Every structure is written in structure tokens, then in C-alpha cells.
Amino acid sequence: MQLAELLKEWPCTVKGGSIRVEVSGIEDYAQGVKEGDLFIVRKGRMSDGLKYVDMAINNGAIGIVIEDEKQLDSLKLSVPVIWVPNVLKFMSYSAAKLNRFPADAMQVIAITGTNGKTTVSHFIGQLLHALHKNVIVIGTNGIYINGVEVNIDYEHLTTLQPKHLHKILKIAVSRGVQYVVLEASSMGLAKHRLDDCSIDIGVFLNLAEDHIEDHGSYEKYKAAKQLLATLSEQLVLNGDDSFCRTVGLQAKKKKAYFGLGNRVDYQLQLLAEGLTTSTCCLQSNKGQKVFSIPFVGEHHLQNTIAAITTVSELGLPIEDICDVVENLTLPNGRLESIENNLDLDIYIDYAHTEAALRAVLQTLNKTVKRDLIVLFSCGGDRDKHKRIKMGAVASKYADMIYLTTDNPRSEDPELINSQIAAGFSPKQKYEMILDRGTAIETAICKAKAGDTILIAGKGHETTQTIGSTEISFSDFESVKLTLQKLLKDHID
């Protein structure tokens, strides 16, 4: 596509060079620029893209896009300098246009909420695939087409950068995908990553305090979440959550409410609960149905009814949806049980907010045979307010707590953990072991038969950020190595 064609419907000012050149892509990292790319100059937390303009041109950039109009006169370059009012919005638009607006060819479901986005997105994907639909799920855990992970090179974010997202959507169209299910994070929405995705249904799950430092305030965090309502043709909302109710009241669009309480369009009632299954009754204006799901816990009921409601609102028969619900499985790192021969119940979960940790611990508390052991910490450089609250939640349920590290970044992990421990009850037993692998090994080795161990915070993640260094680390691998070591010691 020629640069002139890309720019003709977008407000801009161009200075220098020629707009009769071919554009092959957009890139906001100078190191990643390839021949034919437009280089988008944006200011990040740590550096300004202006510093890398020469590198981008040397790498083959055919134009430079800026947001600061003053730079139009100061930049003397061999390629066109293009001023746009908002580079983030332009990134979204240009990525979509260069890939021929692939989202228009599919039905797009975007899910937002402080907790549950990944689980609900995978539940929706599983239900659609079980009903013989081709579906792509994009989010925290990766990219899946019809349940099979797709290996594509991209920056792993909850909501993808437009430069990657629209390329992936174009691939999905070529593979006959009919539905797109993606996670809409507050930062992704605030940075306009989904502005040109033609979202058919926006799903609102819940809201709790999170990412406050990133947005500047709780009100700005809420405002970022609400952007999904303006981008979506139709809304599916949690009727049990006050924020979601408010969004629904303010939006003059078609909407459907789900929940466990009253005044909803799709209500899920718990009839009976076993150790690992829940028998439920769905009440809706589209019918009533009794079925079982292979989970226990209120948060899993909420996630299930959110998925059922969304798929029903896409126009699929409620009877058919309920017939396949019993086959749902949790995504990787969501209350994932680790088999072992030590008579221990070991779980790995992504819970890294107060609400998520409470939900998981409430669920485990129902099946604990002896002690409940919790291993976790909090991330550095963000959301300091939640540390004492997570400490209080853990202390309410845990017999023993191991404080460790969870991406401490530039902060002192001992300080992070002391802020968590400030929420513990006076009699709480706990130990601080900063090396996460050693903490996991200690928790397992000291546990007694019948104990339950929850390793929380990282879930599916395979890296740990300490200082400015990102190292490889997996809770799953750490548990596996510990179990292998214990087995070897037992044999020897």
C-alpha cells in the first residue's frame, strides 16, 4: 500500500520526502524496523522514540510519524515526517488498514475485568469450538485457534499491540476463523490498541483496585475499562457487580446481564456442590437448563455464566451451549493441580489481586484435609496499596505462608514482603524465602501428607523480573524439579 493511500483518510501534516512510496508495516521500536516500515515515534516510560529516528531510517524506515507538531520544523530527514494528533490512535488505524481491516470479517468478543479475563475468554472459545465454530482466542496465555496454540512471534501482552494484533487477525481470516475472543486490559484500552477491531460484544466481568500506578488513579482506571463500552456494538455485563451495572445504565446499547443474583437476564443457581463439580440451574428468557460443571467456587460459577451468556448472545441455541458446558477446562495456570506421590494437593494459580486470591482460597478451603499452605508475593513498582490487603486475605485462610518474590523489579523484595506481612494476623506462621525456587522446594519438603499448597501469583508465566533483568523461571518447572529430587532421594 502506498503511503499516500494509508494517510488519505487520517488527519495529518506531511513534510519532506515522497508519499508515493510503499508501506509494508508499522513499527514503534527502531531496532525492529524493517525495509518499508513506518517508524512511529512515541514516548515510553524509560525513553523517547525521537532518540532512535536515525537508527530507524538506517534500518529501512520510509517515513517517521510524530505527535509533537514542533518536531515538523526541527527534524531534517531524508524521509517524510508525518504529524498526527495521536500516534497511538494512528498505530491502531494504520495497522488495521495495512492488513485490510481483518476484524470486519469475523465476530469479535472483547472481555474486560480485573479478574477472570483469561478464564472467560478460554471458556467462550471452548464453547464455540464444541459447537463446531472456528475460533481464535488471544490473551495472557497466548494465541489459540480451535484450542491449539499458535506459535507466532509477537510481544506477549494481555492486549496485543496493533502491529501484531491485526497481522494475527489476518492469519485467522485466512484459516477460516469465524470468531475472535480477546482480552481487553485497561492499559490496552487506554492506549487505543482495540480502536479498529469492530468489536461485536464487549464483556464486563468485574472491577477491583488494580494498576492504579499505571493509570494515575482509580477513577482513571475505571474510565479506561469503560472505553470498551464505546467500542462495542453490544454489551454483556455482570449484574452482580456495581461497576458493571453502572456501565450498563450509562450505555445506550443492546445489553444482557448475567450473574448469580436477581435482576439479571441469565441467572446461574448453584443446586449442589461436590468436591470437584457443581450442579447448576440456568434461568433465562431463552430457557431453563440443569447441568454440571467440573469446578467448584463462586468465581468459577461467575466465569461460567459469563461465557454462557456471551455465546448465547451471539445467537447460538442455549440448549446446545448447556449440553457442552460440562466439558470446560481451565486455562494453564488457573488453579492447576500438580500430580504427585506425596499425598499433597499442590495447585498453581495466577491470582495476583486481593479478589482473585480470596476466590481461590475460598475454593480450596472447602476441600482442605489438613493445613493450607500459601506461597506468594506481590509485584514491584506497582499497586503498593494491595499488598497489605493480600496479606490479610492470605492470613485469613492459610495455616502457613511463604513470602517470596513475584517480579520485584526495582523494589527491595524484603520491603514488599514486609508490607504484605503487615496484613497478617498476630499469630500467623510465615517464613520469608526470597529465592522463589527455594521457597517452592521448602514449602513442598516441609509439608505433611494431606496438606494443600497454593503457589500463587505467576501461574503460566515463565519469567521473573528482578531489578532490570528478566530471567527464566516457571512455577511448574520448579515444582517438577522438587518432586523429581524428592523421588530420587526416596529411591536412593
C-alpha positions as CSV (number, residue, x, y, z in Angstrom):
1,M,0.0,0.0,0.0
2,Q,1.3,3.5,-0.8
3,L,1.9,5.9,2.0
4,A,-0.5,8.3,0.3
5,E,-3.3,5.7,0.4
6,L,-2.6,5.0,4.0
7,L,-2.8,8.6,5.0
8,K,-5.6,9.9,2.8
9,E,-8.4,9.4,5.4
10,W,-6.4,10.4,8.5
11,P,-5.8,13.9,9.8
12,C,-2.1,14.6,9.3
13,T,0.6,17.0,8.1
14,V,3.4,15.7,5.9
15,K,6.8,17.4,5.4
16,G,9.6,16.4,3.1
17,G,10.2,13.2,1.2
18,S,7.7,11.4,-1.0
19,I,4.4,9.9,-0.1
20,R,4.4,7.8,-3.3
21,V,6.4,5.0,-1.5
22,E,5.2,1.6,-0.5
23,V,4.5,0.9,3.2
24,S,4.9,-2.7,4.4
25,G,4.2,-2.2,8.1
26,I,4.4,0.0,11.2
27,E,7.0,-0.3,14.0
28,D,7.5,1.7,17.2
29,Y,10.8,0.0,18.2
30,A,13.6,1.3,16.0
31,Q,15.6,-2.0,16.5
32,G,12.7,-3.8,14.9
33,V,12.2,-1.6,11.8
34,K,12.5,-3.4,8.5
35,E,12.7,-2.1,5.0
36,G,9.4,-0.4,4.1
37,D,8.2,0.2,7.6
38,L,6.8,3.4,9.0
39,F,8.5,4.3,12.3
40,I,6.1,5.6,15.0
41,V,7.8,7.9,17.4
42,R,6.2,7.6,20.9
43,K,7.4,8.4,24.3
44,G,7.7,5.5,26.7
45,R,8.3,5.3,30.4
46,M,12.1,5.0,30.1
47,S,13.0,6.7,26.8
48,D,11.7,8.8,23.9
49,G,11.4,7.4,20.3
50,L,12.9,10.6,18.9
51,K,16.3,9.4,20.1
52,Y,16.1,6.4,17.7
53,V,14.9,8.1,14.5
54,D,18.3,7.8,12.7
55,M,18.5,4.1,13.7
56,A,15.0,3.5,12.2
57,I,15.9,5.2,8.9
58,N,19.2,3.3,8.7
59,N,17.1,0.1,9.2
60,G,14.8,1.0,6.3
61,A,12.1,3.2,7.6
62,I,10.3,5.0,4.7
63,G,8.7,7.6,7.0
64,I,8.6,8.9,10.5
65,V,5.3,9.5,12.4
66,I,5.3,12.1,15.2
67,E,2.8,13.6,17.7
68,D,4.8,16.7,18.7
69,E,4.0,19.2,16.0
70,K,7.1,21.3,16.9
71,Q,9.2,18.5,15.5
72,L,7.9,19.1,12.0
73,D,10.4,22.0,11.6
74,S,13.2,20.7,13.7
75,L,13.6,17.3,12.1
76,K,15.5,17.4,8.8
77,L,15.3,14.0,7.4
78,S,15.6,12.1,4.1
79,V,12.1,10.6,4.5
80,P,8.7,12.1,5.1
81,V,7.9,13.4,8.6
82,I,4.2,12.9,9.3
83,W,2.5,14.7,12.2
84,V,-0.7,13.1,13.6
85,P,-2.7,14.3,16.6
86,N,-2.3,10.9,18.4
87,V,0.3,8.4,17.5
88,L,-1.4,5.6,19.5
89,K,-4.7,6.0,17.6
90,F,-2.8,6.2,14.3
91,M,-0.9,2.9,15.2
92,S,-4.3,1.2,15.6
93,Y,-5.8,2.6,12.4
94,S,-2.7,2.1,10.2
95,A,-2.1,-1.5,11.4
96,A,-5.8,-2.3,10.7
97,K,-5.7,-0.6,7.2
98,L,-2.5,-2.2,6.1
99,N,-4.0,-5.6,6.9
100,R,-7.3,-4.8,5.2
101,F,-9.3,-4.5,8.4
102,P,-9.4,-8.2,9.1
103,A,-11.6,-7.9,12.2
104,D,-14.5,-6.9,9.9
105,A,-14.6,-10.4,8.5
106,M,-15.2,-12.0,11.9
107,Q,-17.3,-11.6,15.0
108,V,-15.2,-10.1,17.8
109,I,-15.7,-10.6,21.5
110,A,-13.6,-8.4,23.9
111,I,-13.5,-9.1,27.6
112,T,-12.5,-6.7,30.3
113,G,-12.4,-7.1,34.1
114,T,-9.9,-7.0,36.9
115,N,-10.2,-10.8,37.4
116,G,-11.2,-13.7,35.2
117,K,-10.5,-12.3,31.6
118,T,-8.3,-15.3,30.7
119,T,-10.6,-17.9,32.1
120,V,-13.7,-16.5,30.5
121,S,-12.0,-16.0,27.1
122,H,-11.0,-19.6,27.1
123,F,-14.4,-20.8,28.2
124,I,-16.0,-18.9,25.4
125,G,-13.5,-20.3,22.9
126,Q,-14.1,-23.8,24.2
127,L,-17.9,-23.5,23.9
128,L,-17.7,-22.1,20.4
129,H,-15.3,-24.8,19.2
130,A,-17.5,-27.5,20.8
131,L,-20.4,-26.1,18.8
132,H,-18.4,-26.5,15.6
133,K,-17.3,-22.9,15.2
134,N,-13.8,-21.8,14.2
135,V,-12.4,-19.5,16.9
136,I,-9.2,-17.7,17.9
137,V,-8.5,-16.8,21.5
138,I,-5.9,-14.1,22.1
139,G,-4.7,-13.1,25.5
140,T,-2.5,-13.5,28.5
141,N,-1.8,-17.2,27.9
142,G,-1.0,-16.9,24.2
143,I,-2.9,-17.4,21.0
144,Y,-5.1,-20.4,20.3
145,I,-7.0,-21.4,17.2
146,N,-9.7,-24.1,18.0
147,G,-7.8,-24.9,21.2
148,V,-4.4,-25.4,19.6
149,E,-1.7,-22.9,20.5
150,V,-0.3,-21.0,17.5
151,N,3.4,-20.2,17.5
152,I,3.8,-16.7,16.2
153,D,6.5,-14.1,17.0
154,Y,4.8,-11.2,18.9
155,E,5.2,-9.2,22.1
156,H,3.4,-11.0,24.8
157,L,0.9,-8.6,26.3
158,T,-2.6,-9.2,27.6
159,T,-4.0,-7.0,24.8
160,L,-1.6,-7.1,21.8
161,Q,0.0,-4.1,20.1
162,P,-2.0,-3.3,16.9
163,K,1.1,-4.0,14.8
164,H,0.9,-7.6,15.9
165,L,-2.9,-8.0,16.5
166,H,-4.1,-7.2,13.0
167,K,-1.4,-9.4,11.4
168,I,-2.7,-12.2,13.6
169,L,-6.3,-11.4,12.8
170,K,-5.4,-11.5,9.1
171,I,-3.9,-15.0,9.5
172,A,-7.1,-16.0,11.4
173,V,-9.3,-14.9,8.4
174,S,-7.1,-16.9,6.1
175,R,-7.7,-20.0,8.2
176,G,-11.5,-19.7,8.2
177,V,-11.9,-18.3,11.7
178,Q,-15.4,-17.0,12.4
179,Y,-15.0,-15.7,16.0
180,V,-12.3,-13.7,17.8
181,V,-12.2,-13.8,21.6
182,L,-9.7,-11.4,23.1
183,E,-8.8,-9.9,26.5
184,A,-9.2,-6.1,26.8
185,S,-6.9,-4.9,29.5
186,S,-7.2,-1.4,30.9
187,M,-3.9,-0.4,29.5
188,G,-4.7,-1.9,26.1
189,L,-7.9,0.1,26.0
190,A,-6.3,3.3,27.3
191,K,-3.6,3.0,24.6
192,H,-6.2,2.6,21.8
193,R,-5.0,-0.9,20.8
194,L,-8.6,-2.1,20.1
195,D,-9.9,1.1,18.5
196,D,-10.1,-0.5,15.0
197,C,-11.3,-4.1,15.9
198,S,-15.0,-3.8,15.1
199,I,-16.0,-5.3,18.5
200,D,-19.4,-7.0,18.3
201,I,-19.7,-7.8,22.1
202,G,-17.9,-6.2,25.0
203,V,-18.0,-8.3,28.1
204,F,-17.6,-6.7,31.5
205,L,-16.7,-9.1,34.4
206,N,-15.9,-7.0,37.5
207,L,-13.8,-4.2,38.8
208,A,-11.4,-4.0,41.8
209,E,-8.4,-1.8,42.6
210,D,-5.5,-2.7,40.3
211,H,-3.0,-1.0,38.0
212,I,-3.6,2.3,39.9
213,E,0.0,3.5,39.5
214,D,-0.2,2.8,35.7
215,H,-3.3,4.9,35.3
216,G,-2.7,7.6,37.9
217,S,-5.8,7.0,39.9
218,Y,-8.7,4.5,40.5
219,E,-11.0,6.8,38.6
220,K,-8.8,6.8,35.5
221,Y,-8.5,3.0,35.8
222,K,-12.3,2.8,35.7
223,A,-12.5,5.2,32.8
224,A,-10.1,3.1,30.8
225,K,-12.3,0.0,31.4
226,Q,-15.4,1.9,30.3
227,L,-13.8,2.6,26.9
228,L,-14.8,-0.9,25.9
229,A,-18.5,0.1,26.1
230,T,-17.9,2.8,23.5
231,L,-16.1,0.4,21.2
232,S,-18.6,-2.4,21.3
233,E,-21.9,-2.8,19.4
234,Q,-23.5,-4.8,22.3
235,L,-22.7,-5.4,25.9
236,V,-22.7,-8.4,28.2
237,L,-22.4,-7.3,31.9
238,N,-22.1,-8.9,35.3
239,G,-25.3,-7.9,37.1
240,D,-23.7,-8.7,40.5
241,D,-21.0,-6.1,40.1
242,S,-21.9,-2.4,40.8
243,F,-19.4,-1.0,38.3
244,C,-20.7,-3.3,35.5
245,R,-24.3,-2.2,36.4
246,T,-23.2,1.4,36.1
247,V,-21.6,0.8,32.7
248,G,-24.9,-0.8,31.6
249,L,-27.0,2.1,32.8
250,Q,-24.9,4.7,31.0
251,A,-24.6,2.8,27.7
252,K,-27.5,3.2,25.3
253,K,-26.8,-0.1,23.5
254,K,-28.2,-3.6,23.4
255,K,-27.1,-5.4,26.6
256,A,-27.6,-8.6,28.6
257,Y,-26.9,-9.1,32.3
258,F,-25.6,-12.3,33.9
259,G,-25.0,-13.3,37.5
260,L,-25.8,-15.4,40.4
261,G,-28.2,-12.9,42.0
262,N,-31.5,-11.4,40.9
263,R,-32.3,-8.8,38.2
264,V,-30.3,-10.5,35.5
265,D,-31.2,-11.9,32.1
266,Y,-29.1,-15.1,32.7
267,Q,-29.1,-16.4,36.2
268,L,-27.0,-19.3,37.4
269,Q,-28.2,-21.0,40.6
270,L,-26.0,-23.5,42.5
271,L,-28.0,-26.6,43.3
272,A,-25.4,-28.9,44.7
273,E,-21.6,-28.8,45.2
274,G,-19.3,-31.8,45.3
275,L,-15.5,-32.0,45.8
276,T,-14.8,-31.1,42.2
277,T,-18.1,-30.5,40.5
278,S,-21.1,-28.1,40.8
279,T,-24.6,-28.8,39.7
280,C,-26.3,-25.7,38.5
281,C,-29.6,-24.4,37.1
282,L,-29.6,-21.8,34.4
283,Q,-32.6,-19.5,34.2
284,S,-33.0,-17.2,31.2
285,N,-35.7,-15.9,28.9
286,K,-34.3,-18.4,26.3
287,G,-34.9,-21.4,28.5
288,Q,-34.1,-23.2,31.7
289,K,-31.5,-26.0,32.0
290,V,-29.8,-28.1,34.7
291,F,-26.2,-29.2,34.2
292,S,-23.0,-29.8,35.9
293,I,-19.6,-28.0,35.6
294,P,-16.3,-29.6,36.6
295,F,-15.4,-26.8,39.0
296,V,-16.4,-25.5,42.5
297,G,-16.3,-22.0,43.8
298,E,-18.3,-18.9,43.2
299,H,-15.7,-17.3,40.9
300,H,-15.9,-20.3,38.6
301,L,-19.7,-20.0,38.5
302,Q,-19.4,-16.4,37.6
303,N,-16.9,-17.1,34.8
304,T,-19.1,-19.9,33.5
305,I,-22.3,-17.9,33.3
306,A,-20.4,-15.0,31.7
307,A,-19.2,-17.4,28.9
308,I,-22.7,-19.0,28.5
309,T,-24.3,-15.6,28.3
310,T,-21.9,-14.3,25.7
311,V,-22.2,-17.3,23.4
312,S,-26.0,-17.2,23.7
313,E,-26.0,-13.5,22.8
314,L,-24.0,-14.5,19.6
315,G,-27.1,-16.3,18.6
316,L,-26.3,-19.9,19.4
317,P,-29.1,-22.1,21.0
318,I,-29.0,-22.1,24.8
319,E,-29.8,-25.9,24.9
320,D,-26.7,-26.7,22.8
321,I,-24.5,-24.4,24.8
322,C,-25.5,-26.0,28.1
323,D,-25.0,-29.5,26.7
324,V,-21.3,-28.8,26.2
325,V,-20.6,-26.8,29.4
326,E,-19.6,-29.9,31.4
327,N,-16.5,-30.3,29.2
328,L,-15.0,-26.9,30.0
329,T,-11.4,-26.9,31.2
330,L,-9.4,-24.2,33.0
331,P,-6.6,-22.5,31.1
332,N,-3.0,-23.1,32.1
333,G,-2.0,-21.7,35.4
334,R,-5.5,-21.3,36.7
335,L,-5.9,-23.4,39.8
336,E,-3.9,-26.1,38.0
337,S,-3.4,-29.2,40.1
338,I,0.1,-30.9,40.1
339,E,0.1,-34.7,40.4
340,N,2.5,-36.1,42.9
341,N,3.0,-39.2,45.1
342,L,3.4,-37.3,48.4
343,D,-0.3,-37.2,49.2
344,L,-0.2,-33.4,48.8
345,D,-2.7,-31.2,46.9
346,I,-0.4,-28.8,45.0
347,Y,-2.0,-26.0,43.0
348,I,-0.6,-23.3,40.8
349,D,-2.7,-20.2,40.2
350,Y,-2.2,-16.8,38.6
351,A,-4.1,-15.0,41.4
352,H,-2.2,-11.7,42.0
353,T,-5.0,-9.4,43.2
354,E,-6.9,-9.4,46.5
355,A,-10.1,-10.5,45.0
356,A,-8.5,-13.3,42.9
357,L,-6.5,-14.6,45.9
358,R,-9.7,-14.6,48.1
359,A,-11.7,-16.5,45.5
360,V,-9.0,-19.2,45.1
361,L,-8.5,-19.6,48.8
362,Q,-12.2,-19.8,49.5
363,T,-12.5,-22.6,46.9
364,L,-9.5,-24.5,48.3
365,N,-10.7,-24.1,51.9
366,K,-13.7,-26.3,51.1
367,T,-11.6,-29.3,50.3
368,V,-8.5,-28.9,52.6
369,K,-7.8,-32.1,54.6
370,R,-5.0,-30.7,56.8
371,D,-3.1,-27.5,56.6
372,L,-3.5,-24.9,53.9
373,I,0.0,-23.5,52.8
374,V,0.2,-20.4,50.7
375,L,3.3,-19.2,48.8
376,F,3.2,-15.8,47.1
377,S,4.4,-12.2,47.0
378,C,3.5,-9.0,45.1
379,G,5.0,-7.3,42.0
380,G,7.3,-4.4,42.4
381,D,6.8,-0.8,41.1
382,R,3.0,-1.0,41.1
383,D,-0.1,-1.4,43.2
384,K,1.5,-1.0,46.6
385,H,-1.9,-0.4,48.2
386,K,-3.0,-4.0,47.6
387,R,-0.1,-5.7,49.5
388,I,-1.5,-5.4,53.0
389,K,-4.9,-6.4,51.7
390,M,-3.5,-9.5,50.1
391,G,-1.6,-10.3,53.3
392,A,-4.9,-10.1,55.2
393,V,-6.7,-12.4,52.8
394,A,-3.9,-15.0,52.8
395,S,-3.7,-14.9,56.6
396,K,-7.5,-15.4,57.0
397,Y,-7.2,-18.9,55.3
398,A,-3.6,-20.0,55.5
399,D,-2.0,-22.1,58.3
400,M,1.4,-21.3,56.9
401,I,2.6,-18.6,54.5
402,Y,5.8,-18.5,52.5
403,L,6.7,-15.0,51.3
404,T,9.0,-14.9,48.3
405,T,9.4,-12.9,45.1
406,D,7.0,-12.1,42.2
407,N,8.6,-9.8,39.7
408,P,10.0,-7.3,42.3
409,R,11.5,-5.2,39.6
410,S,13.4,-2.2,41.0
411,E,11.9,-2.6,44.5
412,D,13.5,-4.3,47.5
413,P,11.6,-7.7,47.8
414,E,12.1,-7.7,51.6
415,L,10.3,-4.4,51.8
416,I,7.5,-5.7,49.5
417,N,7.0,-8.7,51.8
418,S,7.1,-6.6,55.0
419,Q,4.2,-4.6,53.6
420,I,2.3,-7.8,52.8
421,A,3.1,-9.2,56.3
422,A,1.6,-6.1,57.8
423,G,-1.8,-7.6,57.0
424,F,-1.2,-10.9,58.8
425,S,-2.9,-11.8,62.0
426,P,-0.6,-11.7,65.1
427,K,-0.5,-15.5,65.3
428,Q,0.2,-16.1,61.6
429,K,3.0,-18.5,60.9
430,Y,5.2,-17.4,58.0
431,E,8.7,-17.6,56.5
432,M,10.4,-15.3,54.0
433,I,12.5,-17.0,51.3
434,L,13.4,-14.6,48.5
435,D,14.6,-17.2,46.0
436,R,11.2,-18.4,44.6
437,G,12.6,-21.8,43.6
438,T,14.0,-22.4,47.0
439,A,10.7,-21.2,48.6
440,I,8.7,-23.7,46.5
441,E,11.1,-26.5,47.4
442,T,10.9,-25.6,51.1
443,A,7.1,-25.5,51.0
444,I,6.8,-28.9,49.5
445,C,9.5,-30.5,51.5
446,K,8.1,-29.3,54.8
447,A,4.5,-30.1,54.0
448,K,2.9,-33.2,55.6
449,A,0.7,-35.8,53.9
450,G,-2.8,-34.3,53.4
451,D,-1.7,-30.7,53.2
452,T,-2.8,-28.3,50.4
453,I,-0.2,-26.0,48.9
454,L,-1.2,-23.0,46.8
455,I,1.6,-21.3,44.7
456,A,0.1,-18.1,43.7
457,G,0.9,-15.1,41.5
458,K,2.7,-16.2,38.4
459,G,0.5,-19.1,37.0
460,H,1.5,-19.8,33.4
461,E,4.4,-17.2,33.4
462,T,7.9,-18.4,32.5
463,T,9.9,-15.4,33.5
464,Q,10.8,-13.4,36.6
465,T,11.9,-9.8,36.6
466,I,14.4,-8.9,39.3
467,G,15.9,-5.4,39.0
468,S,16.2,-4.7,35.3
469,T,16.9,-8.3,34.5
470,E,14.4,-10.8,33.2
471,I,15.3,-14.4,34.0
472,S,13.7,-17.7,33.0
473,F,11.5,-19.1,35.8
474,S,8.5,-21.3,35.9
475,D,6.5,-22.4,39.0
476,F,5.6,-25.6,37.1
477,E,9.2,-26.4,36.4
478,S,10.3,-25.6,40.0
479,V,7.6,-27.9,41.4
480,K,8.6,-30.6,38.9
481,L,12.3,-30.4,39.8
482,T,11.4,-30.6,43.5
483,L,9.2,-33.6,43.1
484,Q,11.9,-35.3,41.0
485,K,14.5,-34.6,43.6
486,L,12.3,-36.0,46.4
487,L,11.6,-39.1,44.3
488,K,15.4,-39.6,43.7
489,D,16.2,-39.1,47.4
490,H,13.5,-41.7,48.3
491,I,14.9,-44.2,45.8
492,D,18.5,-43.7,46.9
